[in-house]
Amino acid sequence: LLYHVKGARVKGDGGTTLDLTAGYLELPVSFQWGPDLLLFRPFLDVSPYIGVGLNNSLSCRAQGSKVADETNIWGGAGIARMEYGVGVGLGVEIWRFQIIGRYNWNLGKIYCGSDAATPANTIMKTTFGDGGNFSGLTLSVALLF
């Protein structure tokens, strides 16, 4: 079980900036394959995952003034609470430790659609309405017990 904080900063026309941060509790299922060498084990890692959003914050500034600054909004801003995806990476196991570098593809959308006429929803629809999502690199260290 992992807690991931994901974020995006989008700069638009006229000095507009959007900062979105969302924390998700994720359940990955890791499939690893690699040769067991004498002192360490390098491996390939494939990890499908599902997650549920626990918290978020959305901030938007236009020409230096604050347009929106909200926390823990989901449906009102059209932010998807559920997520799913797959990660692919390489790792090494030494004794009881694993170090894994993984690229995660979030297959869902950040913007799930909302009819609410709030500034946050308008900003999210404009920025992520065309199918944008969270994808990126993750570096993790695990203790096996």
N, C-alpha and C positions, 0 to 999 in steps of 0.2 A: 504494500500500500504506500503510495507516494503522494506528497503534497507539492504541486507545481504552481509557481507563480509565473504567468505569461503576460507579456505586454506588447503594446504597439504604440509608436509615435508616428503620427502622420502630419506632414506639413502641407498645407494647401495654399491656394492663391491669396494674395493680400495679407500675408503674415499670419494666417490662421493655423493653429496647431491643435491636434487632438492627442491626448494621452489616455490610453486605456490599459488598465491592469486588472487581471482576473486570476483568482486563486482556485485551483481545481484539486479535488481529491481523486487520484487516479488508481485504477487497478490494472497493472500490466501483467501479461502472461509472457514470460521470457523463454524463448527457445534458443538454446546455445549449442553450438557444435564446434569442436576443436580438438586437436591432438593433445594427449596428456604427456607432456614432456617431463623430464626429471625434476626441475626446479620450478617450473611455471607452466601454465596452460593458456596459450592464445586461443581466442574463439571468435566466431561470427555470431552475432546476436540479432534475432528478429523478435519484436515485441508488439503484438497487438494490444490495445488498451481501450478502456472506457473510463469516463470521469464525470463527476458532478461538480458544478460550481458552488463554492462556499462563500466567496466574497469578491467584490470588484470595486473599482473606482474609475470614474470617467471625468476628465477635465478638458475643457475646450477654451481656448483664448483666441480672440480675433482682434487684431491691431492693438494688442497690449491690454485689452479689457477682458474680464472673465465672462464667458457666455454661459457655460455650464460647469458645475463642480458638484458631482453627485457620487454617493457611495452606496453599495449594496442594492443596486437596482438591476433587475434582470428583464422581466417582460416589459416594463414601462419604457425601457430604452431599446427593446428588441434584441437584447443580448441572449444568446442561447445558453441555457444552464447545463445541458448535457453535451458531452463531447466524446468523440471516438476517433481512433486513428491507428497508425502503425509506425513503429520505430525500427530502424536498421542500423547496426553499428558493429564496431570491433571492440574487443576487450582483452584483458589479460587477468588471469587468476594467479596470485602468488600466495601460498600458504592458505590463509582463511580470508583473504581480501580479494575483491574484484574491482577493477577500474574499467569503466565502459564509456566510450564515446559513441553517441548515437544521434542520428538525424531523425526527428519525428515529423511525420506528415499527419496533420489533423485533417481528417476526411470530411468533417462536418463544417458548417458555416458558423461564423461568429454572429452574424445578423440573422435572426430567426423571423423577423417581421413583426410589426406591431402597429396598431391603429392609433396609439396614443399620440396626441399632438404636443409632445414635450420637446424641449430643445435637445435633450439627450437622444431621443428617438430620431429626430431629424438629422442630427450629426451622424449617428450610427448608420442610418439608411444611406446617406450620401457617401460615407466613407467605405462601408463594408457591404452595401446592398448588392454588389455584383459578384458575391461569392468569396470574399476574402476570408482567411482563416489564420490561426496560429500554427506556424511550422517553424522548426529551427533546431539548433544543436543543443544537446544535453551532455554534460559530463557528470558521471556519478561514481561514487565509491561505496562499496558494500562490504559489510562484515558478515561472513557466513558462519552460522552457528547451528 
